[in-house]
Structures are given as structure tokens and as C-alpha cells.
Amino acid sequence: MGLPPRLLVADDQPDVLEAVRMLARAHGFDVRTATSPAAVLALCEAEDFDVCLLDLNYARDTTSGIEGMGLLERLRELDPTLPVVVMTAWGSIEGAVEAIRRGARDYLQKPWDNTRLVATLTAQLELRRALRTVNRLDAEAARARRAELPAIVARSRAMQQVMALVERVAPSSASVLITGEHGTGKEVIARALHAASARSARAFVAVNAGGLSDGVLDSELFGHVKGAFTDARTDRTGCFELADGGTLFLDEIANMPHGQQARLLRVLQTGEFHPVGSSRARKVDVRVLAATNADVAREAAEGRLREDLVYRLNTVELRLPPLRERRDDIPELASLFLAHAHAGPARRLSAAAMDALLTHPWPGNVRELEHVIQRARLLATGDEITPSDLMLRARGDAAPRLEDMTLEQVERYLIERTLAAQGGNVTEAARALGLSRSALYRRLASLGIRS
């Protein structure tokens, strides 16, 4: 059986205190009383109460309620969740409105009706319990979300600079554009921004904005109503609405369909959207984080990404370094992935294996390192993981990634590969590349390639 609910009654008249005490005790309350604002504050600072019944007047021949109003504000400062019911013999609509404005939950006029007094106290008690349950669940959910956050390793100077910027930007509601190559951990940083913000108790919703067609993305972002299209058999809540009060993460933003970019821009400007098939606007409060591995300036200059959308998204631009620029983080990342890998028995990395990890170019960045470690733990035959268990390709065998190269590097790479495939025959290489022989010679000269 739980403890009885605790009621604090404050009034300057002993007979009023005794009457309330008897009535409340008969209905299961544990009652404490006070005859002055100072006594009320002393009790509230020393003990925890579930409901407070508060008179507004304490000085003799005073009917203004000033003392009670000031006390009400102090109680709200001490415990914002404590339900306070005010009472006075000089009740008025104006007094009730002012008390409610300053934080009272309800208002009673003396002489009170016993049934109404008990019902009011009981209702406020239930509300207090509900608020505490909600706060407890929110705290538990926040702890669970923090526990789910991947560890961010930042021993390297490059990552320390990133985390310093995250720390400065996270508490705000500013839009952040996170850039970096594939596999650098853009979503991990987005989740860190959300977790360190005032929105952390609300939802973090991630969407691959570049992986869905225009029509599908509309429904994904804004939702739809039943009957909006052939397969819309029920209403669907979109990601903007799911993220209301929280954070929406739009990955691969540079690949978003152009028509969708305009609709996204409008939502960012107004905070309003229309579900597909609905004429009613819905308003949301969402912080938008976006990410891309593309060159944003080039995409905007060439018309694939709206320039005005870029301005809205990159209030702050946060660039994540590739793994080859943060090699000091590799040992700790490798150890972390090794500890969290579920496949295979526990193993340790040999010194030679660690050297191999430190010298590998990592075109796939952190994601590639994680996969290499998971595979090595599964396939290794001894207690130690050796370089052969890592199955890393030699530098010369690793094909370069076009998205990691400049236009000149791509041109050089294609010409050199074609020449090699044609045995150094410039005429055949030009034909394979769709160029005239003279045009290829000009490119060879400008790139300094010997034919």
C-alpha cells in the first residue's frame, strides 16, 4: 500500500485550517498546515507535497490578495509541478483570473462546498501523479537515447575541431549542413547535435531525401490523407509531423528531386505544410539538419540544388574529415568496433595489424573500418587478428573513387586507363574515348601524360 498523498494547507485562521484538516484526512490525505507565507516556504523547502491549498490573504483587514499572489509565484519557482489551489473569502472573477495567470491550477471561494473541495484536491492530485509519470518516462527515454548514441572518437585535431563546433551549435535551433565523404559519420554527428540540444527529449527522425522518388518523398515528408491516391487506404503521418518539437535529419540532400526542393524550402520558410490530398495546412516546430557528400557550391552553381535552399540549410556548415585525415583516431575506433562486434569470439589486434590499419588509405572511411574489423573478428583463426585477417587491398590495387577526385584527376585517370587498355595506341584510345586523335593529343600535353 502506498503512502497517503501529502496536502499543505495555508491560512491565517486556525478554524479554517482545522476544518480542512478534518475533511482532507477523512479522504485519505496526510495534512500539514501553515499560518504565514514564510511558514509555507519553509515547509516546501524542507518537504515534498502533492497538493497545496493556499489562502490569498494573511494580514488582518487585508483583502487585496497581494501576499498570496506573491507566495504563489515563489511556490512556482520552488516546484513548477506542484498543483496549487487558491482560496479567499473575497472571491472575484478578477482575482481568479490573476491567480490562474500566476500559476494556480484552480480557485475556490469561502465558504467552500465540501464535495467540490475534495473533488478539486483529488483532481489536482491525479494531475500531479500524471505529470510526474510523464517526466519520469521522458527522463528514462532521454537516458535510453543517450545510451543508444554511438561513441564519437575525437583524439585527432581534425575531429576535436568538429566536436568544438558541435558543442557551440547544438544548443541552438539553427539549421546545420553536414558535409563529408561517404562513411564519415554524418548521421552520427546529426544525432549528437540533437542529443545536446533542448529538443533532445523529442523525436529525431532521419530520412534519405535522395533515395526516394518525388511522389514517394512527398508522402514520406508531409504524410497523406486517406484517398489521396490509389493505395492511400489510411491517413499517414509524415516525417515533419513526427519530428514536431524535435529534429528532422535529411540525408543526401543534394540528390533530392528538384520539385521537392521547392516544397521543402516553403516549409523551412513558413513552418507549414499540407499533407498530400489535404487542403488544411499544419504547422510544426522542427529543427532541420541536412547532410551530403556532394560539393554543395558546385551543385548549386550547376542548378541541381536550389541556391535559396542551400542558404536555408547551411546556417552553419560542418565538414567531417575523411578517415585518412584523422589517423590518430584509428586505434580507438578499431578497438571500439572490435569490442562491439557480435560475430566471432573475442580477439585482439596484433601490432602488425594495427600498423596495417594506420597505413591503409580508407576510401570508405569509418564505415569501411567498421566492416573490416567485424569481418576480421569473424574470420581470424587465432586469438590475435593479423594483417592477413584484415584482407586489406594494397594501395596500388585499390581503385580510386571518382567522387573523391577532381575533374582533372578523373580525366587523367580515364585517359591513362584507356591508353593502358589499348597498349599505348593513341588512335585506338581516342576512338574509345570518343575524341579525335588531335583532341586527345592536346589533353595528353595539358595533363603531362607521355604517350
N, C-alpha and C positions, 0 to 999 in steps of 0.2 A: 504494500500500500504506500503511495507516495506522500510526501509532506503536504500539509494543507497550504493553500495559497496565502500569501502574505499581503495584508492590506494596511496601508498607512493612512490614518485619518488626521487631518489638521483643522483645528477650530479653536477659537479663544473661549468658547463657552463649554464648561465641564458637562452640563446636562446633554448637550448635543453629542459630545464625544461618547458619553455613556450609552445614549440611545443607539448610536450607530454601532458601537462595540457589541451590544447585546444582539442586535439584529444580524450583524455580519457573522458573529460567532455561531449563531443558530443555523447559519447556512454554510458552515464549514471553513470560514476564514480565520486565519491567525492574525489578530489585530494589534497594531501598535498605534499610539496616539501622540500628538504634539500640539502645543498651545501657542506656538510662535513660529515665524519664518525661520529664525535661527535654529530652533529645535528640529524643524523639518529637514533643513540642510544637513545638520549634524547626523541625524538618523540615516539619511540617504547616502551620506558619505561612508558610514560605518556598516550599513546593512543593505541587503538586496530585497526589493519589494516587487510584487507582481502588479499591484494597482495602487493608485493614490487618490484619495478623496479629499479635495482641498477647498477650504473656505477662502473667499477673496478678501475679507475684511478682518483685521486683528486689533486695531486701535479703537478705543472707546469713541462712540458717536461718529465713526467714520463709515461712509457708505460708497466711497469712490471706487474701491477695489484695487487701488494702486499697489498696495502691498502685495496682494495676491497675484496681480499680473506680473510684478517683478519676480516674485517667487516662482511663478510658473516658468518664466524664461530661464531662471537658474536651474530648475529641475531638468529642463530640456537639455541644458548643457551637460549636466551630470550623467543623464541616461536618456538619450533620444528615443529609446524604445519603451520607456515606462509610460503606461497609459494613465493620464491624469483626468479626473472628472472634477469640475469645479462646481461649488455651490455657494449661494448667498441668499440672504433674506430680501435683498433689494434687486431682485432679478429684473432684467430688461433685455429686449432684443439687442440693443447696442452692446450691453455687457457680454451677452452670449457670443455675439459675432467677434468682439475683441478677444475674448478668451480662446475661442477656436482659432483665431488668426495667430495667436501666440503659442499654439501647440496643444491646447486642451482637446481631448477626444470627445467629450460630451459635457452637458451642462444641466444642473439640477437647481430648482428654486425651493427654498424653505417656505413653509413646511413641506417636506417631501412625501410622496406616496411610497410606502414600504415595498410594495411589489415592484414598482418602477425602479427604485433604488437598487434592489437586489438584482433585477434583470440587467440593469446598466453595468453594475460591477461584474456580473458573470460574463456579459458580452465582451467587456474590455479584457477580462482575464483570458478568455478564449483567443482573442485577437493577439494578446501578448504572447501566448504559447505558440500561435501560428507564426508570428514574426520571428520568434527565437528558432523555431524549426527551420524556417526558410533561411535564416542567417547561418545556422549550423550546416545545412545542406550546401549552401553556397560556398562556405569555407571548406567543406570536405571536397566539393567539386574542384575548387581552386587548387587545393593540395594535390588532388589526383592529376589535374592538368599539368602542374609543375613537375610531378613525378614522371609524366609521360614525355616531357620535353627532352629531346636528345641533348647530350652534353656537348658544349661548344668548346673546342680546344683552341686556345689563343696564346700559345707561347711565343709565336713568331711576331715580329714587329708589325708585319702587314695585317695580321688578324687583331692585334691589340688596337691598332688604329680603327679597324672596323667596329670592334666592340665599344670603344670610347664613343664613337658616333652613335651606335645603338643606344647607349646609356643616355646620351643627351636628347635623342629624338623620341625615344619610346614613350615618355610620359605625355607627350602632346598628341593631338589628333591629326597632325599633318600627314598628308599622303607621302609615301616613300616609294621610290622606284629602285628596285634591287637589280643590279646588273651583274653579269658574270657568265663564264662559260658553263656548258652542261656539267652537272655533277659537283658544282662548287658549294652547294648547300643553301640555295636561295630560300627555299621554304623553311628550313631550319631557322634562318635569321628572321624570317617573317613571323614565325611562331614566338621567337624570343622578343621581338618588338611588341607583339600582342601581350605576352605574359608580363612584361614590365610596364604595361600601360594601365590607366584607370579602367579600361574596358576588359581586363583580364577575367572578371567573373562572368562575362557574357561570351557568346559563341565566337569561335574562329572558324570561318568557312573558306575552304580552298576550292578553286575552280580552275581547270585547264582551259583558259579562254581561247587558246589557239588550236585546241584539238576537237572542237565541235563545229558543225555547220551552222550557218546563220540562223535558220529556223529553230534548230535544237537549242542553240545557245540562248535565244530569246526566252524560251520556256525555262531553261536552267537558271538564268539570272533573275528573271522577273516573275516566273510562275505562270500559270494559266488557269482559266476557269473552265468548268465542265462545259463541253460542247464547243470549245474554241476551235478545235479541228477534229478530224475523224477519230483519232484514238484518244481524245481527251474525255475519258469516261468519268473522271472525278476532278475536283479542284486540286491544283498543285501549288505548294508554297515555293517561291523562288529563293535563290541564294541571298539576294539583297534583304528579303524579309527575314530569312533565317538568321542573318547576321545583324539584325537591328540591335543597336546598342553595343555591338561588338566590332569585329574586324572581318573584312572580306579580302581574301588574297587571290589576285588574278594572275595566274602563271602564264607564261608565253604570250604576253600581251601584244607583242609585235606581230603575232600571227593571227590576231583577231580579225574576222571579216570586216571589211571597210564599212559596210552598212551598220554593223553592230557598234562600231566605234562612235558613231554619231549618237546613238541611243544611250550609250554609256556616258558620253560627255554630258548629255542633258541631265541624267540622274546625278552626276557629280556636281553639276551647277545648281540644281534645284532641290535635291534630296527627295524627289518624287518620281514615281514610275507607274506604269499601267501594266498589270498582268495581261498576258495575251488573251484577247477576247473580251476584255473588260473595259468599260469607259470610265470607271472610277479610279481616280489617282490615289496612290498610297504613299505615305511619307515615312521615310526611315532616317535613322541617325547611324551611319555606318562609316567607319574608317577604312579607306581603301589602300591596300598595299599591292603593288604590281611588280612583276619580275619578267626579265627577258635575257636571252643570251645574245641578242642581236645588237648591232650598232644603232642606237636609237636616233642619233643625229642623221645618219645616212638613210635610215628607213623613212624618217620624216621628210628629208630633202627629196627623196625619190617618190614620195606620195603614197607609200604603203602604210604609213602610220600618220594619223592626223596630228599636225603640229599643235593645235589647240588642246588636244587630248594629252599630249606629252606635257604641256605646261601644267595641266591639272594634276597629272600623276606624279610629277617629279618635283614637288616642293623641296624634297631632299632626295638626292641620288646617292645610293650606297653601292659601291663597287666591291664585289667579292674577288679576292685574288685567286688565281688558279693554284693548284697544289704545288706546282713547280716553283712558285714564288713564296711559298711558306713551308720550306722543307724542315724547319725546326719543329713543326707540328706533327711530322710523320711518325716519330716513335710513339708519342702519346696516343695519336689516332689509331695506330696499329694495335697497341695494347688494349685500347678501349674496344675496338672491333673484335679482337681475339677473345676478350672476356665475355662479350655479349653474343658471340656466335653460338648457335644452338646445335649445329651439326658437328659430329665427331667428338672424341674425348678431349679433355683439357690438354693444351700443348703450350710450349713457349717458343719464341722466335730465337734462332741462333744469331750470333753476331754477324755471320756472313749473310744471313737472310736480311737482317736489318740494314746492312750496307747496300744490298741489292735494292731494297725499298727506297733508300735515300738517294740512289743514283738514277732510278727509273724516271722517265720523263712525265708519266702520268697524264696522258692525253684525256683520260676520262675523269681525272681529278679525284675528289674524295669518294665519290660513288665507286669508281674503279678500285680504289684501295680497299674499300669495304668488301667488295666482291672477291678480290684476290685473297684477302685474309680468310674469309669464310670458306673459300674453295680449298685453301692450303690446310686449314684445320681439318677439313673432311678427308682430304686425300693423303696427308702425311702418314708415314708408317711408323715413325719413332716418336719419342717424347718431344723432340725439337723439330721445328719447321726449318727446313734447309732451303737454299736458293732454288733448287730444282723443284721443290714442292710449290713454290710461288708461281711457277710456269709463266714468268715474265718474258715477253719478247724482247730481243736485243734492240737497241736503239735503231740500228740500220734496218731491222726488219719491220719496224712499226710504220705503217702507212700514215702519212700526215693527214690531219683532218682539215678539209677545205674551209670549214667555218672558223678555224683558228688562224687562217692565213690571210695576208693582204692580197689585193688583186694582182700585184706584180708577182708575189710568191706563187699564186695559183697559176698564172700564165707561165712562169718559169717551170713549174712542176709538170704541167701538161706537155709543154714542148719537149722537155728533157725525156719524159717517159715515152712520148711518141717517137722521138729520134732513136731511142734505145730499141723500141719495138721494131723499127724499120731498118735496124742495122746501120744507122747513121746516114741513110739515104734521104737528103733534103727534099728531093722531088716527091718521094712517096710520103714523107712526113707531112709536107704541105698539103698533099691531096687528102690525107687522113684528117687533118685539122680543118679542112675547108678553106684553105688560104692559097693565094698564088705563091709561086716559088719566090718571087721578089719580095712579097709581103713578109714571108717567113724569114728571109734573109735580113730584112730590116729589123724584125723583132729579135733575131739572134744577136745582131750587132748592138741593139739598145740594151739587151739584158746581159751582154758579155758572155754569151754561150758560144763555145767553139764547136763548129760542125765537123 
